[in-house]
Amino acid sequence: CLYKYAKQFKGKAPVSLKLKAYGAIPGAVGLFSSPLVHWTKSALWDAIRWERRILKKVFKLRQKPDEGRMAFNQRASERLATWMQSCRCQPIHIIILERYYALAWRECSSATLVASVRHDQDRMWWAALSDIPVYLRNGICAVHARSGQQDYYDHIFVAVWGISWRERLDKTQDQEQWLKDKAAFVRDVCKAWSLPPPSDWPVAQGADLDCKKHAGRSMADIQVPIALARD
């Protein structure tokens, strides 16, 4: 997708518009169906690396001749973080966590097939059977299909609130009350899994990125979404 619209990312367009173009195409493609993925710590780090790799190509960040690979990655990550913070653009893992958190309420408040499957034999159910020998659980098909560490869809909630996190969801009265804790939840996940924290939108000192100058321009000013709409 990035290579298909490579021409739109070339030139001397301001950083803010290029970040908007990235969010409209490669970022949107990367976030497709993201709330349905069984996200783990390693999967979120893969998403962060993917985004940084794409943005390094967008902004043509190059490794200096006397610069090591790790030093280049560190310098590029810091520069990208400064640009995204100044232009009020959240990184991909923050958007994933916010969508994941909101999806939990939608599944709880609607009788969907996905919600029924995820409620059946959840983490609490497996924890209650942990003291029963495997040979006894085989008779009632209460064993996993494979041995080793299991990946559950609620791995993120368990990392922050423990296996009884669903009790917190059941006590919530409405969606507004549930979403009030979204920012705190995202910060707790980032702290627990050592992920880059979300931005509080302070404007970086000395970072003249034309963000204020172009803040009023819509995505119609960029050719990328227009070309995407034609497809």
N, C-alpha and C positions, 0 to 999 in steps of 0.2 A: 504494500500500500504506500509506503514511504517513497519507494522508487518510482511508482506510477505518477506521483505528483511532485517529483523532485524539482521540477522547474519552478513551482510556486514557492519553494523554500529557498531558492537562490536569490541573489541580489542583496540590496542594502535595506531590506525591510526592517523596521524596529523589532526589538526582542519581544515586546508585548504582542505584536501581531503574529509573529512566528509561533509563540507559545499558544495563542488562540487557534492557529491553524493546526498545530500538533494535537490539541485537544479535540478538534473537530474531526480529525481523520485517524492518525495512528493511535492516539490515546483512546478514542471511542472504540476502535476495533479491538484494542487490548482489553477494554473493560466489558466487552460483550459477554453476557451471561456470567459475569464475575460473581454475583451473589450465590450462584448455584454450585460453585466449585468448593471442594473440601479444602479450605485454605489452612496451611500450616506455616510455621515460622520459615522454613526453607522455601516454600512456595511464594511467600510474600517477598522474600529477599530476591528470588528469581524475577519477580515482577519489577522490583526496584532496579535491578541490573538491566533488565530489558529496556526500561524507560530511559535510563542514563545512556545506554548504547544508542538508542534512537536519537536522543537530543544531542549527543556528541556529533552525530552525522548531520543533524539539522543545522547546528551552529558551527560546523567544521572545526571542531576542537582537535588540534593535532599535538602529538607528542614531540617535545623538543629534542634536539639531537643528543644533548647530554643529560636527558631526564629518564629515570627509570620508569618501568611500567606502573608500579605501585604509586610512585610520586605523581605520575600523570593522572591516574584515576582519582587520586585524592584531590588534586588541583581542579580537575574537571568537575568532580562532585560538588566541591565547595562553590565553584562559580555557578553551576546550574542551580544549586540551592539558593544562592543569592538572587539570581534572576527570577526564579519562581516565587520567592518570597516577596520581592519588590513588585512583581506584577500580579500578586494575589492569586497564584496558581498552585493548588495543592498537589503534592506528588501522588503517584498512582496508588500507592498502598494505603494512603489516607482515604481516598475515594472508595477503595474496595472495602475498607473497614466500615465506613459510614453506610454504604449500601448493604453490607452484610448485617449490620445492626438493625437497619430499618426493615429488612426482609423478615427478621425474626418475628416482628409484630404482625406483619401481613400474613404470615403463615399461621400464627396463633389465632388471628381473628377471622380466618376463612377456612372452610372445610375443603381443602384441596387434597389431591392425591399425594403430592409431595409432602404435605404436612402430616398426613396419615402414616406414610412410610417412615418419616423421621421420628415420629412419636413412638412407633412400635419398636420395642427392644432398644430403648435409648441408653445413655451412659449409666443412669441410675439403675436400670434393670440389669445391666451386665455387672455392675458393682455388687448388687445383691446376690449374684450367683458366683462371685469370685471364690467363696469358701467351699463351694460344692465341688467334689472331685470331677474330673473330666469324664471318667467312665460312667458316672451317674447322669451327667448332662447330655451325653450322647443319645440317651434314650428319648429325650424330649427335644432333640435338635437344638440344644442351647450351647452350641460351640461355634467358634469362628471357622470360616472356610479355610483359613491359613493361619499358621503360627507366627509369632513375632509381634512387633508393635503394630497396633491397629490405628487407622486414620479415621476419625469421626468428623462428621460435618460441623459439630459444635465445639471443635477443638479450641477455637478462639475464646468462646465464652467460658470454657472450663479453665483456661489459662488465667483468666481474670477473676471469675466468681466461683470457681469450683464446679463439681459435678451436679450440685443442687441449684444451678443457675436458673433452671426453669421455674422454680418456685418464685423467684423474683419477677419473672415474666407473668406468671399467673396472678400475682397480687397487683399488677398494674391495672388501673381502671380504664385508661384510654390511651390512644396513640400519642397525644400531646404529652402526657406524663412520661411515657416511655422514651420519647425523643429528647426530653430534657437532659437525660443522662448520656446522650450520644457522645458529646465532646469529652466527657470524663472517661467514658469507656474506651474511646480511641486512644487517649493518652495513656491509660493503664495498659492497654495491649502493647503500645510502643515501648513502654518502660519494661514490661515483663519479657518481651522478646528482643529487646535492644534494637528496635527499629528507629529510624529518624523520626523525631516527634513532629506533630503538626505545627504549622506556622500560626503565629498570633498577628500576622500582618503588620509588624513594624517596618517602616520604609528604611531600607539600608542607607547609611550615610555615604554620600559620594557615589551612589549608584544611579547615574543618569541614564535611564533606559527608555525614556520617552513614554513611560507608562501613563503619566497624567495627561500628556499631550494627546495620546491616542486612546484614552480611556472611553471617550464618547463614540468612537468609531465602531460600527457594527461589523459582524462577520461578512456582511455583503460587500465590504470594502476589500475583502481578500478573495482571490480567484479560486482558492482551493475548495471551499464549500460549494461554489457555483459549479465547478467541474464535477464534484461529487454528486450534486443533485442531478446532473445530466445523465449519470449512470443509472 
